[in-house]
Amino acid sequence: MRYVVTGAAGFIGSRLAAALNRAGIGEILAVDDLSAGVNAKNLYALEIEDYMDKGEFLARLSTGSLDGTVEAVLHQGACTDTMESDGKYMMENNYAYSKALYDWCQDEEVPLIYASSASVYGAGPGFAEERENERPLNVYAYSKFLFDQYVRRGAAQGTAQVAGLRYFNVYGPNEAHKKLKKMHSIALQAYEQFQAKGCVELFAGSDGFGDGEQRRDFIHVDDAVAVNLWLLENRAVSGIFNCGTGRAQTFNEVAAAVINTVNRTQEPVAALVGRGLIRYIPFPPQLLGKYQSNTQADLSRLRAAGCAHEFMRVQEGVAAYVQELVQA
């Protein structure tokens, strides 16, 4: 029996497949769309049983040729470009694709663990997994929200585990291909800026927050992977869960972690600003009303389900990531 990882050449998917390998699992069907080719190298170090294009995979599901061959599906495949304006494309890739997988998994009684997104909460301020907090601001967020709703409607008749993870701001290794559409994390952006300019540029104050003090729940990709694996090991657990650290940290803290790791120092933010190593640029007017200035995962539901995983702070996770980048 094989494990299916969709989006296997992507950021979280490739790290998830690597974690399965470390657990001794090589029977992996890696599913993705390599039309662009930029993310293919994320597959090179993986031990997999087979690779399948997303289109062929969906066709095989519909014909039944994969019936009885799958242990679990870890569904990470999606269009993650929050600026994508083609709603038809987004809904086909994120909503229709996910529905087809869900229906097949329920028919086959196969666990499905899938990627949702904290973007469903919009600008907040509530970040608990409740309908009243869900206010998508773009078609990407809406596609994720709508599939969560589809899962909720089918929950009472479920035949197998279905768990959705609302990822907050994920950063870490294997995200380089996301630079093509400028969707890479602030941690990687800050590192590249510092290498190129000798400083990190952050947005000036907005929404009542000071310069660089906008804050997000930043989660290292390996922590996100750990929650996926916990769910895989606890198949009685179903539902939609936040996947963040449960703490909001500032962009200033991310920048400081990057600079201090590169420079092998421990300078506070104020000192880095004073030396011109952190600088502030005007807040883009086109982002007004469309920007999450303060996100923090409510982990109550995840903790109540029994997941006790301890998440890295920015100071630990970003430092570990930057050390890998420096050594690359």
N, C-alpha and C positions, 0 to 999 in steps of 0.2 A: 504494500500500500504506500502511496506516495503523498507527499505534502505539496500542495499547490501554493506558490507565492506569486501573486500578480504584481506587476510593477517591480519585478525582481531586479531589473537593471537600474532602478531608481534609487533615491536616497535612503529611505527607510527600508524599502524592500530588500536592497542588497545587504544591508547590515543585518536584517532579520534572517536572510538565507545564510549568512556567515555564522550567525549565532546557532542556527540549526546544525550547521556543520560541526561547530565546536561541541555540540551535544551528541555528536556521533550520527547525525542524520544526513545522509547523502541522497536519499530517494526524494529528490525535489524536482518538480516540474516548474521550471521558471517561465513565466508568461510576461510578455511585454511587447511593445511596439518600438522597434529599433530603426524606424524610418529616418530619424535625424542622426542616429549613430553616435551622438556625443556621450551617451551614458553607457555604451557597450562595455567600456573598460571596467565598469563596476562588477561585471560578471566574471572577469578573467581569473580571479583567485578563488572562485566558488567551486565546490564539488556539487554537481547537479546530475540528475538522471537524464533530463531532456530539456530542451528549450522549445517553446511554441509561441508563434505570433498570436497576438490578442485576437485577431480575426479568426484564425484557425481554431483557437481555443473555444471561442463562442460557438463556432459551427459544430465542433465536436460535442459540446454540451447539448446542443439541440438535437443531434442525431443519436445521442445515447452511447457513443463509443467510449466515453470515460466512466460510465456507470460502474460502480463496484470497484473502482481502482484508487479512490482518494481517501486518505485518512483525515485530512483537514484542509481548509482553504484559508490562507492568510492574504486578504485582499487589500493590497496597497496601491493598485493601479488606478490612476485618475489623472485628469488634467488639473494641475495645481496652480495654474496661472490666474491669480485673483484679478488681473487686469484684462483677461480674455473677454471680449465683447460678443463673441459669436455664441449666443444662447443655445442654438440648435446643436452645435458641436459639443458644448459643455454638457448638455443634458444627455446626449448620446453616450459620451465617455464616462460620465460620473453617475447619472441616474439609471439610464436604461441598462448599462453594463452591470451595475450593482444589483438591480432587480433580477436580471437573468441568473446571476450567480446565487442570489438568495433563494430563488424558487428552486433551482437545481439542488442546492444543498439541503433544503427542506425535504424535497422528494427523496433524496439519497440518504437522509439522516446523517449528514456530514457537518461537523462544526464549521462555522464561518466567523472569523475574526476580521473586522474590516476597519478601514481608516475613515473616520469622520473628521470633523474639524471644529476648532474653537471659533472659527469665523462665523458660525451660525449665531453667535451671541451679538454680533455687530459691535456697536460701541459700548455695550454693557448698559448698566453697571453690574447686573447680576450674572454670575457665571456658574450657577448650579444647573443640573440637567433637567430643567423644567420648561414647559412650553412657554410660560410667560416671559422667560428670559431670552427667547430665540427671535432675533431680529436681523435677518440677513441683509447685508448692504450691497451685495453684488451677486451675479448669477452663479459664480463659483460657490459662494456660501449657500445660496438657495438650493443648488443641486445636492449639497451635502445634507442640508436640512430636510429636503423632501425625501431622501432615502431613509433618514432616521425616522421620519413619520411612517414610511412604508413598513419599516421593521417594527415599530410600535404597534401598528394595526394588526400585524401577524403574530404578535408575541403570545397571545392566548392559545393559538393553535400550533405553536412551535413543536417540531419533532426533534430538533437538535440545537445545540448551543449556537446562539447568535450574539456577538458582542461587538459593539462599536466603540472606537476610541476617538474622542475629540482631542486631537493633538493641539497643543498650544504652540509656542514658537520653538520649533525644533532646530537644532544646530548640530554640526559635527561632521566627521569624515564621510566622504562619498557624495557630497552635495555640489561638487564643482560644476557639474553639467547644468545646474540651475542658473549659473551665471549668464547663460545664453539669453534668458528672458529676464535677467536681473531679479531672480527670485531667490537668490542665495541669502543665507542668514546674515544678520548684522554682525555676528562674530567674524565670519569670513570677509565681509565687506570692510570691517574695521582693520583686520589684519592686512588686507591688500592695500588699503589706503595708507596705513602706517609704513608699509614697505615702500610704497611709491612716493609718498609726499612727506613722510616724517611726522605726520600728525593724523589724527582721526577727526573727521568732521561729523558733527551731530546736529540735529534740528534744534533751533532756538525754542524757547518756551511756547507752549500752546495748551489750550483747554485747561488753563489754570495751573499748569505744571511749569517749573522753571527750566532753564536751558539744560537739555540733555536729561531732564528728570522724568520724562515720559517713561512709563514702566510696563514691562511685559512679564509674563511667566515664561521664562526661557528654559527649555528642557533639552538635555543632551540626547542625541539619537539613541545611544545605548541604553539610557533609562527608558525611552519609549519602547525599545525592543524588549526590555525586561518585562514590561507590563504585558506585551503580547504573549511572551512565553509563559508568564504566570497564568494567563487565561487559558492557554493551551493545556496547561497541567491541571486546570480546575474547570472541567467541562460542565459542571453543574451550574456555573456562573454565566448568566446571560444578562443583557441590558446594554444601556448606553452610558459610558463612563468618561469623565474628563481624564485626560492624560497630560498632566503638567506637574510641576513641582509643588504646587500649593503656595508658592510665594512669588510676589511681584518684585522684580529688581530693575534698576534703572539702566538706560542706555549708557549713562556715565560709568556705571559699574562694569558693563561689558567692555567698554573702551579701555578702562583702567586695567582690567584683567588681561586684555590683549597686549597693551603697552608694557605692563610690568613683566609679563612672561617673556616677551621678546628682549627686553632690556635687563631682565633678571634683577628687577627692583621691586620695591613694595611701597611705591609712592601713592598717597591719597589723591582723590580726584582733584581737589583744589590746587595741589602742587602741580599736577599735570596740566591743568588749565593755565596756571600761572606761567608755566614754561612753554606754552603754545603747543603742547603735544595733543591737547584736546581743544578743538575750536568749534564754534557754533555758526551755522548758516541759517538764513531765513526759512521759516516753515513754509512749504509749498502751498500756495493758495488752492490748488486743485485738489488737495487732500483734506481741506477743511470739511468737517462733517462726515468724512469717510475713513477716518483714522482711529485705530484703537490706541488710545493714550494710556490706558491702564487695564491690564488683564491679569487675573489671578484665578487659577483653577480651584474650584471648590472640590476637594477630594473626599468629601463625606461619604458619597455613595461607593467610591472605589475602596475606601478603608472599611466600610461596613460589609463589603463583599469578602473581605479577608486579605486584601493585598496590602502587605506591610513594607513594600519596597521603599528604601530610602533614596531620595533623589539628590543628585549633586547640585550644589549652589553654583552660580555663575563663576565664582572665584576658583572653584575646582574644575568644573566641566570645561569652561572656556580655556583655562590654562592647559588642561590635558590636550584639547583640540589644537591649540596653537603650537604646543610642543611637537605634535605630529606634523603640522604644516612646516615648521622650521626645519625639521629633519628630512622632509620629503625631497 
